Amino acid sequence: MSAPDTLTLASLRSTEFAPGQLGVLGDPIAHSLSPAMHNAAIATLLPTNPRLAGVSYHRLHITAGELPEALAVLHAKGFAGVNLTVPHKIQGLSIAEALSPEAQRAESVNTLVRTASGWAGHTTDGQGFLEALRERTGKTTKGRPVILLGSGGAARAVAAACLADGCASLHLHNRDAAKAATLASALADSRVQAAGLAGIKASPDAVIVNCTTLGLKPTDASPFPVALLAAGQFIFDTTYGKASSRLLKDARELGIACCDGRSMLRWQGALAFRLWNGILPPEAPMRAALGETAP
């Protein structure tokens, strides 16, 4: 069941929109803070950007099977762009009529920009992660070991960005070790190693990035063994919710620097907004809408 402020494919078909609308498609989607973040930015920009009048950023509950039709309907109804979240980031590759170099390298799409005949696919996840990490630690992954948990669309984008950024090593771990191995093979880089979650061997100075869905629910277990946490690490959990994930609770109890996914969400959203509108939106209203504390 979808929340009252959430569009479904059925309601999308029967609703008329002013041109230039934006939105996010996912399943699940009720937890997404993207609408609040983007609509706060639009409200702040509107006095000096009248072309944004009537534009809103919508939440759309769309299943994997509905994605092709939903994107066709959104295009027909004049949407300017959308974000894709779980589970659509990989399927989006085959729907986009063109892909940015970053999306090609990551084999993942989180942002679609309207073209005359369809959608151009981009990913802002990887660069959004790097910018958020720079905010939190004063540096990116350059020269640092990275441990990445997960192998879905966001993980692919983060992995590709870390390698392009010059990370010292990249260890991929997934519940399904074969999926981690497949991603490692696709990345084709000697710095990459892959194993299951049971095969984690933590470096004491690693950047540890959770791109699994473990953390979306308060009852989720941590994907990273607490015994392997160390003071010199930085824990970046790309999930976010009303309550901290078990991974972040473990890190804070041990005094280890960490953050949830709000800063990455803000950055990837800001970069997507620039693709749609040609301007980087203001930071302050987006932070406030996310309930995000400054580093």
C-alpha positions as CSV (number, residue, x, y, z in Angstrom):
1,M,0.0,0.0,0.0
2,S,1.2,3.5,-0.8
3,A,1.1,6.6,1.3
4,P,-1.6,9.2,0.4
5,D,1.1,11.6,-1.0
6,T,2.6,8.8,-3.2
7,L,1.8,8.3,-6.8
8,T,1.3,4.8,-8.2
9,L,1.2,3.8,-11.8
10,A,-2.5,3.8,-11.7
11,S,-2.8,7.3,-10.3
12,L,0.0,8.5,-12.5
13,R,-2.0,7.6,-15.6
14,S,-5.0,9.6,-14.5
15,T,-3.3,12.7,-13.2
16,E,-2.4,15.8,-15.3
17,F,0.7,17.8,-14.5
18,A,2.2,21.2,-15.3
19,P,5.4,20.8,-17.5
20,G,8.8,20.3,-15.9
21,Q,7.8,18.0,-12.9
22,L,10.4,15.9,-11.1
23,G,10.2,12.8,-9.0
24,V,11.7,9.6,-7.6
25,L,10.7,6.1,-8.5
26,G,11.3,3.1,-6.1
27,D,9.9,0.1,-4.3
28,P,9.9,0.7,-1.4
29,I,9.6,4.5,-1.5
30,A,7.7,5.6,1.6
31,H,10.9,6.2,3.5
32,S,12.4,8.5,0.9
33,L,13.3,12.0,2.0
34,S,14.1,13.2,-1.6
35,P,10.7,14.9,-2.1
36,A,11.1,17.0,1.1
37,M,14.7,17.9,0.1
38,H,14.0,18.9,-3.5
39,N,10.8,20.7,-2.7
40,A,12.6,22.8,-0.1
41,A,15.3,23.7,-2.6
42,I,12.7,24.6,-5.2
43,A,10.8,26.8,-2.7
44,T,14.1,28.7,-1.9
45,L,15.0,29.1,-5.6
46,L,11.6,30.1,-6.8
47,P,11.8,33.9,-6.1
48,T,14.9,34.2,-8.4
49,N,13.9,31.4,-10.8
50,P,10.3,31.9,-11.9
51,R,10.6,29.1,-14.4
52,L,10.3,26.7,-11.4
53,A,6.8,28.0,-10.7
54,G,4.4,25.0,-10.6
55,V,7.3,22.5,-10.4
56,S,7.2,19.8,-7.7
57,Y,9.3,16.7,-6.9
58,H,7.0,13.7,-6.5
59,R,7.2,10.3,-4.8
60,L,6.3,7.4,-7.0
61,H,5.8,3.8,-5.8
62,I,6.7,1.9,-8.9
63,T,7.6,-1.8,-9.0
64,A,10.3,-3.3,-11.2
65,G,7.7,-4.7,-13.6
66,E,6.0,-1.3,-13.9
67,L,9.2,0.7,-14.6
68,P,9.2,0.8,-18.4
69,E,5.5,1.8,-18.6
70,A,5.9,4.3,-15.8
71,L,8.8,6.1,-17.5
72,A,6.9,6.2,-20.8
73,V,3.9,7.8,-19.0
74,L,6.1,10.3,-17.2
75,H,7.7,11.3,-20.5
76,A,4.3,11.7,-22.1
77,K,3.1,13.9,-19.2
78,G,6.1,16.2,-19.6
79,F,8.3,15.3,-16.6
80,A,11.7,17.0,-16.9
81,G,13.6,14.3,-15.0
82,V,13.4,11.6,-12.3
83,N,15.6,9.8,-9.9
84,L,15.7,6.0,-9.7
85,T,16.2,4.2,-6.4
86,V,16.0,0.6,-5.3
87,P,15.4,-1.6,-7.2
88,H,15.6,0.4,-10.5
89,K,19.2,1.6,-10.9
90,I,20.4,-1.4,-13.0
91,Q,17.2,-1.9,-15.0
92,G,17.4,1.8,-15.9
93,L,20.5,1.1,-18.0
94,S,18.4,-0.8,-20.6
95,I,15.6,1.8,-20.7
96,A,17.8,5.0,-21.1
97,E,18.4,5.9,-24.8
98,A,21.8,7.3,-23.9
99,L,24.2,6.9,-21.0
100,S,26.8,9.3,-19.5
101,P,30.3,8.0,-19.2
102,E,29.8,7.7,-15.4
103,A,26.7,5.6,-15.8
104,Q,28.5,3.4,-18.4
105,R,31.4,2.9,-16.1
106,A,29.3,2.2,-13.0
107,E,26.7,0.2,-15.0
108,S,24.1,2.0,-12.9
109,V,21.6,4.8,-13.4
110,N,20.0,7.0,-10.6
111,T,19.1,10.1,-12.7
112,L,17.1,10.3,-15.9
113,V,17.0,13.6,-17.9
114,R,14.2,14.1,-20.4
115,T,15.2,14.2,-24.1
116,A,12.9,14.8,-27.1
117,S,12.4,11.1,-27.6
118,G,13.1,9.5,-24.2
119,W,15.5,9.6,-21.3
120,A,19.3,10.1,-20.9
121,G,20.8,8.1,-18.1
122,H,23.3,9.4,-15.5
123,T,24.6,8.4,-12.1
124,T,25.3,11.0,-9.4
125,D,25.6,8.4,-6.6
126,G,29.4,8.0,-6.9
127,Q,30.3,11.6,-7.0
128,G,27.7,12.3,-4.4
129,F,29.4,9.8,-2.1
130,L,32.8,11.3,-2.7
131,E,31.6,14.9,-2.0
132,A,29.8,13.8,1.2
133,L,32.9,11.9,2.3
134,R,35.0,15.0,1.7
135,E,32.6,17.1,3.8
136,R,32.8,14.6,6.7
137,T,36.6,13.7,6.7
138,G,38.3,16.5,4.7
139,K,39.4,14.0,2.0
140,T,38.0,11.5,-0.4
141,T,39.1,7.9,-1.0
142,K,42.3,8.7,-2.8
143,G,45.1,6.6,-1.4
144,R,42.8,5.0,1.2
145,P,41.6,1.3,1.5
146,V,37.8,0.9,0.9
147,I,35.6,-1.9,2.1
148,L,32.3,-1.8,0.2
149,L,29.3,-3.9,1.3
150,G,26.7,-4.7,-1.3
151,S,26.7,-5.0,-5.1
152,G,23.5,-3.3,-6.3
153,G,23.2,-0.1,-8.3
154,A,24.5,2.3,-5.6
155,A,27.4,0.0,-4.8
156,R,28.4,-0.2,-8.4
157,A,28.4,3.6,-8.7
158,V,30.4,4.1,-5.5
159,A,32.8,1.4,-6.5
160,A,33.5,2.9,-9.8
161,A,33.9,6.4,-8.3
162,C,36.4,5.1,-5.6
163,L,38.5,3.5,-8.3
164,A,38.5,6.6,-10.5
165,D,39.3,8.7,-7.4
166,G,42.5,6.6,-6.7
167,C,41.6,4.4,-3.7
168,A,44.5,2.2,-2.6
169,S,42.3,-1.0,-2.6
170,L,38.7,-1.9,-2.9
171,H,37.3,-5.0,-1.1
172,L,33.7,-5.9,-2.2
173,H,31.5,-8.0,0.1
174,N,28.0,-9.2,-0.5
175,R,25.6,-11.8,1.1
176,D,25.8,-13.5,-2.2
177,A,29.5,-13.8,-2.8
178,A,28.9,-14.6,-6.5
179,K,27.3,-11.2,-7.0
180,A,30.4,-9.5,-5.4
181,A,32.6,-11.5,-7.7
182,T,30.5,-10.5,-10.8
183,L,30.9,-6.8,-9.9
184,A,34.6,-7.2,-9.3
185,S,35.0,-8.8,-12.7
186,A,33.0,-6.0,-14.4
187,L,35.2,-3.4,-12.7
188,A,38.3,-5.1,-14.1
189,D,40.8,-3.5,-11.8
190,S,43.7,-5.2,-10.0
191,R,42.9,-3.2,-6.8
192,V,39.5,-5.0,-6.4
193,Q,38.9,-8.2,-4.4
194,A,35.6,-9.8,-3.7
195,A,34.1,-12.2,-1.1
196,G,31.0,-12.9,0.9
197,L,30.1,-11.0,4.1
198,A,31.7,-13.8,6.1
199,G,35.0,-13.1,4.4
200,I,35.5,-9.5,5.6
201,K,39.0,-8.7,6.8
202,A,39.1,-5.1,8.0
203,S,42.0,-2.7,7.6
204,P,42.3,-0.4,10.7
205,D,42.3,2.7,8.5
206,A,39.6,1.7,6.0
207,V,36.7,3.7,4.7
208,I,33.8,1.2,5.2
209,V,30.7,1.8,3.1
210,N,27.4,0.1,3.6
211,C,25.5,-0.1,0.3
212,T,23.3,-3.0,1.4
213,T,19.7,-2.4,2.5
214,L,20.6,-3.6,6.0
215,G,19.9,-0.5,8.0
216,L,16.6,0.6,6.4
217,K,14.7,-1.1,9.3
218,P,15.6,-0.5,13.0
219,T,15.5,-4.3,13.5
220,D,18.1,-5.0,10.8
221,A,21.4,-6.6,11.9
222,S,24.7,-4.9,11.0
223,P,26.3,-6.2,7.8
224,F,29.8,-5.5,9.4
225,P,31.2,-7.5,12.4
226,V,31.5,-5.3,15.4
227,A,34.7,-7.1,16.3
228,L,36.4,-5.7,13.2
229,L,35.6,-2.0,13.9
230,A,38.6,0.1,14.7
231,A,39.3,3.7,15.8
232,G,41.1,4.7,12.6
233,Q,38.2,3.7,10.3
234,F,35.4,5.9,8.9
235,I,32.0,4.2,8.7
236,F,29.7,5.5,5.9
237,D,26.3,3.9,6.0
238,T,24.4,5.0,2.9
239,T,21.1,4.0,4.5
240,Y,19.1,6.4,6.6
241,G,16.0,6.4,8.7
242,K,14.3,7.8,11.8
243,A,16.6,5.5,13.9
244,S,20.3,4.9,13.5
245,S,21.3,1.6,11.9
246,R,22.9,-1.1,14.0
247,L,26.2,-0.4,12.2
248,L,26.2,3.3,13.2
249,K,25.2,2.4,16.8
250,D,28.1,0.0,17.0
251,A,30.5,2.6,15.6
252,R,29.3,5.4,17.9
253,E,29.5,3.1,21.0
254,L,33.2,2.5,20.1
255,G,33.9,6.2,19.3
256,I,34.5,5.6,15.6
257,A,33.8,8.5,13.2
258,C,30.7,7.7,11.1
259,C,27.7,9.1,9.2
260,D,24.4,7.9,7.7
261,G,23.4,8.4,4.1
262,R,21.8,11.9,4.4
263,S,24.8,13.8,3.2
264,M,25.2,11.5,0.2
265,L,21.5,11.8,-0.5
266,R,21.8,15.6,-0.5
267,W,24.8,15.6,-2.7
268,Q,23.6,13.1,-5.3
269,G,20.3,15.0,-5.3
270,A,22.0,18.4,-5.8
271,L,24.0,17.0,-8.7
272,A,20.9,15.5,-10.3
273,F,19.1,18.9,-9.8
274,R,21.9,20.6,-11.7
275,L,21.5,18.1,-14.6
276,W,17.7,18.9,-14.8
277,N,17.9,22.7,-14.2
278,G,21.4,23.9,-14.8
279,I,22.0,25.2,-11.2
280,L,23.3,23.6,-8.0
281,P,20.6,24.1,-5.4
282,P,21.2,25.7,-2.0
283,E,22.6,23.5,0.7
284,A,20.8,24.9,3.8
285,P,17.2,24.1,3.0
286,M,18.1,20.7,1.8
287,R,20.0,20.0,5.0
288,A,17.1,21.2,7.1
289,A,14.6,19.1,5.2
290,L,16.7,16.0,5.7
291,G,17.2,16.7,9.4
292,E,20.9,16.5,8.7
293,T,23.5,17.8,11.1
294,A,26.6,19.6,9.9
295,P,29.9,17.7,10.0
